[in-house]
């Protein structure tokens, strides 16, 4: 499972150089795969370093995409994959806008990072997403407050392909140990909750000609 070898990636996967760090990640991969809930480790660009079998099952039904597969870059998946809304419930308000807020903070910290610049260019190529990023996002943050931007502890809707879960909620838990944090990595686990009763179907998402998504909630 470590580094999810065996599938073509659009960009090289981030791997630490030191043998000690690589050995730690190999052992951490074994720990991750023992977790029953979807769990993923990514770097400051949201490039995925590790993910467990439950994460791969959750997103196993999404179609191919050259740059936005969930096992490659989670931010790109949320923002640009046309199938994202089939797994991430209330896709715009619950996932896109919080991720855009985290991306904006990352750009403010390290605007010269080439990976972040590449994502920024792709946002700019979609006029509606660009408007959401530049104008709608600040308005949304003022309206909902900073707490809505935070991932850790947030409860967000999911549509799980396993009918035993179906349309449900997950609590996002940031459980990054010091060694991962020192490598510049973050671990995020989606703790699935019991299936919601009487849930409404997901709202339709407008798609661009390139297969992206338009944000409407800002």
N, C-alpha and C positions, 0 to 999 in steps of 0.2 A: 504494500500500500504506500510505503514511503515514496514521496515525490510523484506518485501516480504515474509511474513509467508505463510505456506501451502505447501512448496515443500522441499524435502530432500536436505540438503546441505552436501558437503563433509567436511566442517570445520564450527565451530560455527561462526555465524555472529557477527562482533564487535558491541557491544552495550555499551554506556557509563553507568557508575554505578550510578551517582547522579540522583535523581528524576527530578531536574531542567533541566539537560541536556536531559533526556529522553522526558520530556514535550516539550522542545524546538524542538527536532527532530520530535515529533508527529505533531506539528504545521507546521514545515518546510515541512513535507511530504505533507500536504494539499496545501501549496504554490507550491511545485514542481509539483503536479498533475494538477495544473491550467496552467502550461506552455505547449504550443502546440508542442514544439520541444523536441526531446529526451534529457533527462537530468538525471544525475546520481551523487550520492555522494559516494565517496570511501575513504578508509583510506590509510595509507602510504604503505600498501602491495597491494593496489588495490582491497581489499575485499570490495564488494559493501554493503553500509549501507542503501541507499535509491535509488529508481529509479522510474520514473513516467511511466504513461501508454504509452506515445509516445516512450519511450526507450524500453519497453517490446514489443510494436508492431514492432519496427524496427528489433528486433532480435527474434521475435516470431517463425520464420520458421526454425531456426537452430535445428539440431538434438541433442539428448542427449549426454552428455559427463560426465564422473565421476568427473572431477576436473576443467573443463574449460568452464563452462556455463557463458554467459555474465552477468547474474544477480547475480553470485556468486563472481567471480574475473575477472575484465575486462582485466588485463594484461595477465592472463592465457588464456582467450578467444582469444585475439589477437595472441598470440604466438603458442598456442597448439590446438585450435579447428579446425578440418578439414573443417568446414563450414564457417570459418571466412571470407575467400575470396569471399563468395557469398554475403556478406553484405558490407564488407570493400573494396572498389575499390582500385586498385593498391596496393594490400595488403602488399606486401613486402616493397616497398620504402616509401609508404605514412603512413603506420601504424606500421609494425613490427620494422623497424629500429629506428624510433623515440621512440617507447615504450622501446626497448632494451636500448636506450641511457638513458632514465629516470630510468630504472631499474638499470643500471650500477651506476648511480649517487646515487641511494638509497642504494645500497650495499656499496658504498664508505662511506656513512654517517653512516650506521648502519649495518655493515656486520655480527653482531652476532644475528640479528633478525631471529627467527626460521622460520617465514613465508617466508622471503626473501631467507633464506638458502634452503628451500624446492623448491622454484622456480629455484634457481641456480642449484640445483641437477638435476632437470628435463631438464634444458637447456643442462647440461653436458651430459645427456644420449643420445642426438641427435648429432652425430658428426658434421653434417653440421651446425646446429644452434650454436653449441659450437664454431666452427671455425668462424662463423659470429660474435659472441659475442666477442671473444678474439682478432680476427685479422681484420675482415671485418669492424666492427663497427668503430674503430678509423680511418680507412682509409676513410670511408663514411663521418664521421664528418668533417675531414679535407677537403674533396672535396666539401661538400655542405655548410659548415659553421654552427656555433652554432645556427643561426636563424632557420634553418630547424628542429632543435631538439625540439624547443619550441612548446608546444601545443596551448597556448593562441594566438588567431588570425590566426592560420594556417587554410588554406582551403584544405580540403581533399575529395576525391571522395567516394561516397556511392552508393550502389544499394538497393533502398528502395523496400520492398515488395508491397507497395501500388502503383499501376500503375500511379496514379496521380503525383507521384514523380519519380518513376523509377530510372534510372541512373542519378544521380545528384551530386552536391557538398554540403558539409557542412562547415561552419566556426566554429571552435572549440573556445568556449568562456569559460574561467575560471572566474567564478563569485562566489568566495568563501567569504562569510561574516566572520567577525572576530570571531563570536561564533563558527562557524564550524572549522575555522582554529585553534582556541584554543583547540578544541577537537582532532586535528590531522587529520581532514577530508578535502577533496577537492571536489568542485562541478564542473562538466564539462557538458556543454550544447552543443549539435550539432545543430547549426542553419541551417536548410535546405535552399537551394537556388533553384532557378528555374531550371527545367530539362535542362541539356545540350543537344544541338542538334548535331547530327552527331558524337556522342561519339563512341569510339572503344570498342569492347567487352573486358572483362578482360583477362589478360594473364593467361595461365594455370599455376597452382601451382603444383609442384611435391610433392607427399605425401609419408610419410613414411609408413612402415607396421603397425605402431601403430596408424595411422590416423593423425599424426602431419603434419607440413608443412616444406618444405625445402626452405631456402633463397637462391636466385640466383643472387641478384642484387649487392652483395658486391664483 
